[in-house]
Amino acid sequence: MASGSFARVDEQVLSFAGRWTMATVRELWVDLSKESFNCADLEKIEQIDSAGLAAIITALLSGHDGQKINLRHCPESIKPLVALYGLEPYLVHSSEAGLTAE
């Protein structure tokens, strides 16, 4: 089973790829939780469930009190999960950055 991965694009952006599911998040969390970033690029995500989205959002929000954060290239498949988490009121749709939360 292919796992998920992430790579630093620049000082502020991590790019996520592969499978981010309950089956893979546990092995990815230790390294992800050490990262500091304010933008998650989701363009290369192949599969994601609520556990994967929760891990990415939790890591993204860690240490960013009041700072602007965003999800770039948000796949359509993730949007129902965003709504389920109640994050839609905090998200603004943008053609450049995907979904943006302030």
Secondary structure, DSSP 8 states (H G I E B T S, - for coil): ----EEEE-SSSEEEEEEEESHHHHHHHHHHHTT---SEEEEEEEEEE-HHHHHHHHHHHHTT-TT--EEEES--GGGHHHHHHTT-GGGEEEETTTEEEE-
